[in-house]
């Protein structure tokens, strides 16, 4: 059984996870996402960064730098390192976001706990939400935590196979529901029920992100 499998089987999570998985698999089957994946995945990262700027209040240029770990020329290294040495990836994102690369004071143990989960083949549909909750919910990197959580969730979705080509753009969903997002991620680590609610919400965001990806694919297909 994969680590965190019990959360994937939670009755609150299961239907949302199934819908998200189906939507993600469908957009991955689009021929254009085989022929032009560098273009569609790059556009996904850029759109994500722009929405992250609106959600976090960070300057758009900072968000684009942080999201550059998902760019076609970097994403394979990011995914591989996240599975093997996750703290290196978090440090890299933090530096790109203007930080020191180290967790905030008193948050090193929380970072080590997240790294332990990431390095043990966790359930692919659950780990993006768990990673974001651990980082943003605990303010692991201070004021940059929400941005880092967003990027880390995307990277985890790629690394563990939930969204292997990085096509989905969940950030607009978070932005449109930012009060709900903030409340759910803040409380996610308080109980199993709270975590299940957050995972289900994240799955809904990735389902919405797959619809964004369908739009990107349609435009890419029209350009030949």
Backbone as CSV, one residue per row, in Angstrom:
resi,resn,N_x,N_y,N_z,CA_x,CA_y,CA_z,C_x,C_y,C_z
1,UNK,0.846,-1.199,0.000,0.000,0.000,0.000,0.881,1.249,0.000
2,UNK,0.572,2.179,-0.888,1.342,3.417,-0.958,1.139,4.234,0.315
3,UNK,2.193,4.962,0.694,2.070,5.872,1.819,0.939,6.863,1.540
4,UNK,0.101,7.107,2.528,-1.059,8.003,2.433,-2.237,7.391,1.680
5,UNK,-2.165,6.098,1.378,-3.256,5.420,0.668,-4.569,5.550,1.428
6,UNK,-4.499,5.530,2.760,-5.727,5.621,3.555,-6.460,6.935,3.296
7,UNK,-5.712,7.990,2.994,-6.357,9.265,2.685,-7.010,9.228,1.311
8,UNK,-6.388,8.537,0.372,-6.977,8.407,-0.965,-8.290,7.645,-0.920
9,UNK,-8.421,6.741,0.043,-9.624,5.923,0.166,-10.682,6.560,1.062
10,UNK,-10.369,7.701,1.640,-11.339,8.401,2.483,-12.580,8.744,1.657
11,UNK,-13.780,8.539,2.196,-14.995,8.782,1.403,-15.177,10.230,0.955
12,UNK,-14.567,11.165,1.654,-14.611,12.558,1.205,-13.688,12.774,0.011
13,UNK,-12.568,12.078,0.014,-11.538,12.264,-1.007,-11.818,11.464,-2.270
14,UNK,-12.265,10.231,-2.103,-12.299,9.274,-3.214,-13.018,9.776,-4.470
15,UNK,-14.244,10.305,-4.364,-14.917,10.747,-5.595,-14.228,11.931,-6.262
16,UNK,-13.730,12.865,-5.470,-13.026,14.024,-6.039,-11.735,13.587,-6.715
17,UNK,-11.045,12.638,-6.106,-9.807,12.123,-6.680,-10.076,11.389,-7.988
18,UNK,-11.152,10.635,-8.029,-11.497,9.907,-9.253,-11.823,10.876,-10.391
19,UNK,-12.590,11.912,-10.087,-12.925,12.900,-11.123,-11.675,13.613,-11.639
20,UNK,-10.813,13.987,-10.719,-9.589,14.678,-11.126,-8.704,13.773,-11.969
21,UNK,-8.558,12.529,-11.538,-7.726,11.579,-12.280,-8.251,11.382,-13.694
22,UNK,-9.553,11.231,-13.822,-10.155,11.040,-15.152,-9.914,12.256,-16.049
23,UNK,-10.080,13.449,-15.475,-9.886,14.678,-16.257,-8.427,14.843,-16.678
24,UNK,-7.522,14.534,-15.773,-6.092,14.659,-16.078,-5.680,13.644,-17.140
25,UNK,-6.144,12.417,-16.998,-5.801,11.390,-17.987,-6.346,11.752,-19.362
26,UNK,-7.533,12.337,-19.397,-8.134,12.715,-20.681,-7.294,13.768,-21.395
27,UNK,-6.856,14.790,-20.674,-6.083,15.844,-21.337,-4.695,15.346,-21.724
28,UNK,-4.161,14.398,-20.976,-2.866,13.826,-21.348,-2.952,13.012,-22.638
29,UNK,-4.144,12.537,-22.964,-4.302,11.742,-24.187,-4.428,12.599,-25.447
30,UNK,-4.569,13.891,-25.306,-4.692,14.744,-26.484,-3.409,14.647,-27.316
31,UNK,-3.527,14.386,-28.610,-2.318,14.240,-29.440,-1.359,15.421,-29.345
32,UNK,-1.907,16.628,-29.211,-1.037,17.797,-29.147,-0.158,17.770,-27.903
33,UNK,-0.623,17.103,-26.840,0.176,17.022,-25.623,1.241,15.937,-25.698
34,UNK,1.274,15.217,-26.789,2.395,14.333,-27.096,3.359,15.035,-28.053
35,UNK,2.798,15.724,-29.036,3.622,16.365,-30.064,4.259,17.666,-29.579
36,UNK,3.533,18.400,-28.746,3.984,19.740,-28.353,3.984,19.914,-26.836
37,UNK,4.389,18.873,-26.134,4.296,18.933,-24.674,5.171,20.044,-24.091
38,UNK,6.294,20.358,-24.720,7.130,21.447,-24.204,6.381,22.777,-24.251
39,UNK,5.573,22.950,-25.289,4.804,24.191,-25.432,3.647,24.228,-24.442
40,UNK,2.879,23.143,-24.368,1.694,23.152,-23.506,2.067,23.149,-22.027
41,UNK,3.103,22.412,-21.658,3.507,22.404,-20.249,4.121,23.738,-19.844
42,UNK,4.849,24.358,-20.762,5.425,25.674,-20.471,4.335,26.719,-20.267
43,UNK,3.321,26.685,-21.118,2.197,27.613,-20.964,1.464,27.365,-19.649
44,UNK,1.349,26.104,-19.262,0.718,25.766,-17.989,1.472,26.390,-16.824
45,UNK,2.798,26.289,-16.842,3.603,26.854,-15.758,3.484,28.376,-15.717
46,UNK,3.484,29.008,-16.882,3.372,30.471,-16.934,2.012,30.929,-16.408
47,UNK,0.949,30.260,-16.846,-0.384,30.625,-16.346,-0.473,30.403,-14.842
48,UNK,0.120,29.313,-14.375,0.120,29.048,-12.944,0.822,30.142,-12.170
49,UNK,1.966,30.580,-12.678,2.729,31.631,-12.011,1.949,32.941,-11.958
50,UNK,1.268,33.276,-13.038,0.494,34.521,-13.073,-0.667,34.477,-12.084
51,UNK,-1.341,33.336,-12.006,-2.427,33.204,-11.026,-1.876,33.193,-9.611
52,UNK,-0.707,32.572,-9.427,-0.075,32.548,-8.109,0.267,33.956,-7.651
53,UNK,0.654,34.813,-8.578,0.945,36.200,-8.229,-0.296,36.895,-7.678
54,UNK,-1.433,36.668,-8.311,-2.680,37.274,-7.827,-3.100,36.679,-6.487
55,UNK,-2.863,35.387,-6.312,-3.283,34.709,-5.089,-2.413,35.087,-3.896
56,UNK,-1.107,35.193,-4.126,-0.175,35.423,-3.022,0.157,36.894,-2.798
57,UNK,-0.075,37.721,-3.823,0.334,39.116,-3.726,1.801,39.335,-4.047
58,UNK,2.509,38.274,-4.404,3.914,38.392,-4.792,4.013,38.995,-6.191
59,UNK,5.116,39.675,-6.448,5.347,40.234,-7.770,5.361,39.114,-8.811
60,UNK,4.779,39.398,-9.976,4.679,38.365,-11.007,6.054,37.853,-11.429
61,UNK,7.049,38.718,-11.472,8.386,38.282,-11.880,8.965,37.273,-10.892
62,UNK,8.676,37.455,-9.608,9.132,36.509,-8.587,8.447,35.163,-8.775
63,UNK,7.155,35.204,-9.031,6.410,33.957,-9.226,6.897,33.212,-10.462
64,UNK,7.177,33.936,-11.528,7.694,33.294,-12.739,9.041,32.632,-12.469
65,UNK,9.879,33.263,-11.667,11.165,32.653,-11.308,10.946,31.376,-10.499
66,UNK,10.046,31.427,-9.526,9.783,30.246,-8.699,9.240,29.097,-9.538
67,UNK,8.349,29.425,-10.456,7.737,28.398,-11.308,8.687,27.896,-12.397
68,UNK,9.846,28.523,-12.546,10.786,28.085,-13.580,11.308,26.675,-13.333
69,UNK,11.160,26.160,-12.111,11.564,24.764,-11.854,10.661,23.783,-12.593
70,UNK,9.512,24.265,-13.095,8.582,23.423,-13.853,8.763,23.595,-15.357
71,UNK,9.672,24.458,-15.777,9.895,24.703,-17.203,10.440,23.445,-17.875
72,UNK,10.186,23.272,-19.172,10.607,22.044,-19.866,12.076,21.694,-19.680
73,UNK,12.945,22.697,-19.634,14.377,22.419,-19.509,14.794,22.059,-18.082
74,UNK,13.893,22.240,-17.120,14.226,22.008,-15.708,13.392,20.933,-15.041
75,UNK,12.223,20.629,-15.588,11.243,19.839,-14.847,11.703,18.415,-14.569
76,UNK,12.436,17.795,-15.476,12.890,16.427,-15.220,13.834,16.383,-14.024
77,UNK,14.738,17.340,-13.957,15.650,17.413,-12.813,14.885,17.702,-11.532
78,UNK,13.918,18.611,-11.611,13.097,18.929,-10.442,12.382,17.691,-9.925
79,UNK,11.733,16.950,-10.821,10.969,15.766,-10.414,11.885,14.699,-9.833
80,UNK,12.996,14.464,-10.487,13.931,13.437,-10.016,14.488,13.798,-8.635
81,UNK,14.863,15.044,-8.452,15.430,15.474,-7.179,14.377,15.493,-6.079
82,UNK,13.151,15.837,-6.423,12.083,15.856,-5.417,11.872,14.468,-4.823
83,UNK,12.000,13.449,-5.639,11.831,12.082,-5.138,13.018,11.632,-4.292
84,UNK,14.201,12.134,-4.614,15.422,11.657,-3.961,15.866,12.561,-2.805
85,UNK,15.819,13.866,-3.023,16.311,14.836,-2.036,15.385,16.049,-2.036
86,UNK,14.173,15.882,-1.520,13.148,16.929,-1.644,13.524,18.279,-1.060
87,UNK,14.323,18.294,-0.001,14.679,19.582,0.594,15.523,20.428,-0.354
88,UNK,16.263,19.780,-1.254,17.026,20.533,-2.248,16.093,21.300,-3.182
89,UNK,14.995,20.661,-3.559,14.032,21.319,-4.440,13.364,22.482,-3.717
90,UNK,12.952,22.258,-2.482,12.316,23.341,-1.725,13.274,24.512,-1.543
91,UNK,14.537,24.202,-1.266,15.533,25.265,-1.118,15.698,26.039,-2.421
92,UNK,15.721,25.327,-3.534,15.869,25.973,-4.837,14.691,26.900,-5.130
93,UNK,13.484,26.425,-4.867,12.307,27.267,-5.104,12.351,28.505,-4.213
94,UNK,12.746,28.316,-2.959,12.790,29.444,-2.028,13.801,30.494,-2.481
95,UNK,14.956,30.051,-2.941,15.963,30.995,-3.438,15.425,31.760,-4.647
96,UNK,14.777,31.048,-5.562,14.195,31.706,-6.734,13.124,32.720,-6.335
97,UNK,12.454,32.444,-5.207,11.409,33.345,-4.713,11.967,34.474,-3.855
98,UNK,13.288,34.529,-3.729,13.911,35.616,-2.994,14.295,35.284,-1.572
99,UNK,14.197,34.015,-1.193,14.532,33.604,0.160,15.956,33.095,0.288
100,UNK,16.262,32.596,1.472,17.610,32.098,1.767,17.799,30.635,1.389
101,UNK,16.691,29.946,1.126,16.764,28.516,0.858,16.614,27.667,2.104
102,UNK,16.430,28.311,3.242,16.275,27.583,4.503,14.875,27.807,5.077
103,UNK,14.324,26.803,5.772,13.021,26.991,6.420,13.074,28.118,7.444
104,UNK,11.916,28.674,7.733,11.824,29.718,8.751,12.250,29.167,10.108
105,UNK,12.562,30.060,11.011,13.003,29.654,12.344,11.952,28.757,13.002
106,UNK,12.405,27.635,13.506,11.516,26.700,14.181,10.772,25.758,13.260
107,UNK,11.035,25.828,11.947,10.291,25.002,10.984,11.142,23.896,10.353
108,UNK,12.367,23.730,10.802,13.239,22.712,10.200,12.700,21.305,10.412
109,UNK,12.149,21.043,11.587,11.607,19.708,11.858,10.414,19.415,10.951
110,UNK,9.566,20.409,10.736,8.429,20.235,9.830,8.914,19.950,8.415
111,UNK,9.974,20.630,7.994,10.532,20.396,6.659,11.089,18.984,6.543
112,UNK,11.758,18.521,7.583,12.297,17.159,7.569,11.176,16.122,7.518
113,UNK,10.092,16.390,8.214,8.954,15.464,8.199,8.342,15.377,6.807
114,UNK,8.189,16.519,6.146,7.668,16.511,4.782,8.621,15.781,3.852
115,UNK,9.912,16.019,4.002,10.904,15.346,3.158,10.819,13.833,3.315
116,UNK,10.581,13.371,4.536,10.469,11.928,4.772,9.283,11.338,4.025
117,UNK,8.179,12.072,3.998,6.995,11.603,3.267,7.268,11.584,1.765
118,UNK,7.869,12.645,1.256,8.123,12.760,-0.179,9.083,11.694,-0.690
119,UNK,9.963,11.228,0.162,10.984,10.273,-0.274,10.536,8.819,-0.155
120,UNK,9.261,8.594,0.190,8.786,7.219,0.411,7.648,6.820,-0.525
121,UNK,7.674,7.301,-1.761,6.683,6.924,-2.771,5.241,7.086,-2.273
122,UNK,4.849,8.285,-1.911,3.481,8.507,-1.426,2.458,8.370,-2.540
123,UNK,1.192,8.271,-2.158,0.120,8.157,-3.144,0.134,9.389,-4.052
124,UNK,0.168,9.200,-5.370,0.323,10.337,-6.288,-0.810,11.349,-6.257
125,UNK,-2.032,10.894,-5.971,-3.162,11.806,-5.975,-3.338,12.585,-4.687
126,UNK,-2.604,12.195,-3.664,-2.737,12.813,-2.347,-1.562,13.735,-2.030
127,UNK,-0.378,13.370,-2.505,0.828,14.090,-2.088,0.854,15.560,-2.499
128,UNK,0.264,15.988,-3.628,0.287,17.433,-3.896,-0.392,18.241,-2.789
129,UNK,-1.539,17.762,-2.330,-2.266,18.460,-1.267,-1.509,18.408,0.050
130,UNK,-0.941,17.252,0.366,-0.199,17.103,1.617,1.021,18.021,1.624
131,UNK,1.720,18.084,0.497,2.896,18.954,0.418,2.512,20.419,0.597
132,UNK,1.453,20.835,-0.071,1.043,22.235,0.033,0.576,22.567,1.445
133,UNK,-0.145,21.643,2.078,-0.602,21.876,3.448,0.573,21.983,4.406
134,UNK,1.556,21.110,4.234,2.718,21.129,5.122,3.485,22.441,5.000
135,UNK,3.622,22.932,3.774,4.409,24.149,3.544,3.606,25.406,3.863
136,UNK,2.435,25.533,3.235,1.645,26.755,3.414,0.936,26.781,4.760
137,UNK,0.384,25.632,5.169,-0.364,25.575,6.420,0.488,25.822,7.645
138,UNK,1.772,25.449,7.572,2.686,25.641,8.703,3.612,26.847,8.510
139,UNK,3.406,27.584,7.419,4.257,28.739,7.100,5.732,28.353,7.185
140,UNK,6.056,27.263,6.504,7.382,26.657,6.590,8.490,27.591,6.110
141,UNK,8.157,28.451,5.157,9.146,29.392,4.621,8.680,30.838,4.794
142,UNK,8.033,31.091,5.914,7.612,32.446,6.222,6.619,32.988,5.218
143,UNK,6.796,34.250,4.827,5.823,34.907,3.959,5.799,34.321,2.548
144,UNK,6.807,33.547,2.193,6.847,32.928,0.861,6.187,31.555,0.840
145,UNK,5.614,31.135,1.951,5.146,29.753,2.089,4.035,29.384,1.119
146,UNK,3.091,30.282,0.888,2.001,29.937,-0.025,2.538,29.740,-1.441
147,UNK,3.421,30.627,-1.882,4.013,30.476,-3.210,4.788,29.165,-3.305
148,UNK,5.599,28.875,-2.303,6.359,27.626,-2.326,5.443,26.415,-2.300
149,UNK,4.358,26.514,-1.539,3.409,25.410,-1.487,2.761,25.145,-2.829
150,UNK,2.411,26.208,-3.531,1.802,26.061,-4.855,2.758,25.380,-5.829
151,UNK,4.008,25.843,-5.854,4.983,25.263,-6.779,5.309,23.826,-6.386
152,UNK,5.477,23.588,-5.088,5.802,22.237,-4.628,4.683,21.254,-4.939
153,UNK,3.436,21.699,-4.826,2.307,20.822,-5.155,2.331,20.448,-6.630
154,UNK,2.613,21.427,-7.487,2.715,21.147,-8.921,3.863,20.174,-9.192
155,UNK,5.004,20.415,-8.556,6.166,19.549,-8.757,5.890,18.127,-8.276
156,UNK,5.188,18.005,-7.153,4.850,16.679,-6.632,3.888,15.952,-7.554
157,UNK,2.940,16.689,-8.127,1.997,16.073,-9.068,2.728,15.505,-10.277
158,UNK,3.771,16.191,-10.711,4.577,15.710,-11.831,5.447,14.533,-11.397
159,UNK,6.167,14.714,-10.300,7.155,13.721,-9.869,6.548,12.366,-9.547
160,UNK,5.338,12.370,-8.984,4.743,11.112,-8.545,3.652,10.602,-9.477
161,UNK,3.424,11.313,-10.588,2.591,10.769,-11.649,1.130,11.147,-11.639
162,UNK,0.723,12.078,-10.789,-0.674,12.520,-10.803,-0.938,13.351,-12.059
163,UNK,-0.015,14.238,-12.362,-0.063,15.076,-13.570,1.332,15.016,-14.200
164,UNK,1.697,13.878,-14.779,3.103,13.615,-15.120,3.740,14.579,-16.103
165,UNK,2.959,15.200,-16.970,3.535,16.153,-17.921,3.373,17.607,-17.465
166,UNK,2.788,17.794,-16.310,2.637,19.154,-15.794,1.741,20.021,-16.642
167,UNK,0.617,19.459,-17.075,-0.294,20.169,-17.975,-1.344,20.993,-17.241
168,UNK,-1.721,20.567,-16.059,-2.854,21.177,-15.354,-2.474,22.518,-14.721
169,UNK,-3.475,23.383,-14.615,-3.276,24.716,-14.030,-4.294,24.885,-12.897
170,UNK,-3.994,24.376,-11.701,-4.970,24.455,-10.607,-5.071,25.831,-9.961
171,UNK,-4.081,26.679,-10.199,-4.018,27.960,-9.480,-5.226,28.866,-9.681
172,UNK,-5.812,28.964,-10.887,-7.001,29.812,-11.022,-8.153,29.367,-10.123
173,UNK,-8.280,28.061,-9.917,-9.331,27.544,-9.029,-9.074,28.031,-7.601
174,UNK,-7.821,27.923,-7.162,-7.484,28.422,-5.826,-7.776,29.919,-5.721
175,UNK,-7.425,30.659,-6.758,-7.602,32.114,-6.723,-9.076,32.494,-6.638
176,UNK,-9.907,31.824,-7.414,-11.336,32.153,-7.409,-11.998,31.804,-6.082
177,UNK,-11.364,30.935,-5.314,-11.911,30.502,-4.024,-10.879,30.728,-2.924
178,UNK,-10.229,31.870,-2.958,-9.063,32.054,-2.100,-9.384,32.050,-0.610
179,UNK,-10.553,32.538,-0.205,-10.893,32.488,1.221,-11.077,31.049,1.686
180,UNK,-11.781,30.256,0.881,-11.965,28.845,1.204,-10.626,28.118,1.193
181,UNK,-9.806,28.426,0.210,-8.485,27.815,0.102,-7.652,28.107,1.346
182,UNK,-7.625,29.360,1.763,-6.827,29.757,2.925,-7.298,29.055,4.192
183,UNK,-8.610,28.962,4.370,-9.150,28.316,5.570,-8.850,26.824,5.585
184,UNK,-9.023,26.178,4.448,-8.808,24.732,4.384,-7.344,24.361,4.573
185,UNK,-6.448,25.090,3.929,-5.029,24.743,4.049,-4.514,25.060,5.449
186,UNK,-5.048,26.092,6.070,-4.636,26.446,7.432,-4.986,25.342,8.419
187,UNK,-6.155,24.720,8.220,-6.648,23.732,9.178,-6.310,22.294,8.800
188,UNK,-5.691,22.087,7.647,-5.556,20.737,7.092,-4.844,19.759,8.011
189,UNK,-3.872,20.227,8.766,-3.084,19.327,9.604,-3.710,19.087,10.974
190,UNK,-4.889,19.663,11.208,-5.507,19.553,12.529,-6.147,18.200,12.788
191,UNK,-6.664,17.551,11.738,-7.365,16.277,11.915,-7.448,15.561,10.580
192,UNK,-7.815,14.285,10.629,-7.991,13.519,9.391,-9.108,14.108,8.545
193,UNK,-10.199,14.510,9.187,-11.319,15.094,8.436,-10.901,16.390,7.748
194,UNK,-10.143,17.218,8.459,-9.691,18.481,7.872,-8.759,18.226,6.691
195,UNK,-7.872,17.248,6.832,-6.980,16.909,5.726,-7.765,16.353,4.547
196,UNK,-8.764,15.527,4.820,-9.588,14.976,3.739,-10.306,16.089,2.981
197,UNK,-10.818,17.067,3.710,-11.492,18.197,3.052,-10.521,18.981,2.172
198,UNK,-9.307,19.154,2.667,-8.303,19.877,1.889,-7.880,19.084,0.645
199,UNK,-7.685,17.786,0.793,-7.294,16.963,-0.360,-8.392,16.983,-1.414
200,UNK,-9.639,16.863,-0.984,-10.756,16.903,-1.935,-10.785,18.242,-2.671
201,UNK,-10.545,19.323,-1.943,-10.507,20.653,-2.563,-9.368,20.747,-3.580
202,UNK,-8.217,20.207,-3.222,-7.074,20.211,-4.137,-7.371,19.389,-5.382
203,UNK,-8.038,18.250,-5.205,-8.435,17.440,-6.364,-9.375,18.226,-7.276
204,UNK,-10.289,18.968,-6.673,-11.189,19.811,-7.471,-10.391,20.872,-8.231
205,UNK,-9.351,21.395,-7.589,-8.503,22.387,-8.259,-7.778,21.772,-9.451
206,UNK,-7.299,20.549,-9.291,-6.619,19.884,-10.408,-7.609,19.474,-11.496
207,UNK,-8.825,19.144,-11.105,-9.853,18.883,-12.122,-10.113,20.161,-12.925
208,UNK,-10.257,21.278,-12.217,-10.394,22.557,-12.904,-9.154,22.882,-13.720
209,UNK,-7.996,22.504,-13.187,-6.746,22.724,-13.900,-6.648,21.930,-15.182
210,UNK,-7.288,20.761,-15.205,-7.328,19.963,-16.434,-8.170,20.660,-17.503
211,UNK,-9.227,21.357,-17.072,-10.028,22.126,-18.032,-9.202,23.275,-18.616
212,UNK,-8.415,23.921,-17.766,-7.498,24.947,-18.267,-6.535,24.335,-19.283
213,UNK,-6.062,23.135,-18.976,-5.127,22.444,-19.873,-5.778,22.094,-21.204
214,UNK,-7.066,21.779,-21.170,-7.783,21.507,-22.425,-7.779,22.755,-23.306
215,UNK,-7.959,23.912,-22.693,-7.925,25.159,-23.447,-6.555,25.428,-24.052
216,UNK,-5.515,25.162,-23.277,-4.149,25.328,-23.785,-3.905,24.387,-24.960
217,UNK,-4.362,23.145,-24.813,-4.182,22.152,-25.878,-4.909,22.563,-27.150
218,UNK,-6.108,23.108,-26.995,-6.887,23.521,-28.167,-6.173,24.621,-28.944
219,UNK,-5.614,25.584,-28.225,-4.880,26.667,-28.890,-3.631,26.127,-29.581
220,UNK,-2.904,25.247,-28.886,-1.681,24.677,-29.467,-1.983,23.863,-30.714
221,UNK,-3.103,23.147,-30.698,-3.483,22.332,-31.856,-3.804,23.208,-33.063
222,UNK,-4.392,24.369,-32.815,-4.769,25.272,-33.910,-3.561,25.913,-34.585
223,UNK,-2.449,25.957,-33.858,-1.247,26.583,-34.425,-0.413,25.586,-35.222
224,UNK,-0.986,24.393,-35.424,-0.314,23.399,-36.256,0.709,22.606,-35.504
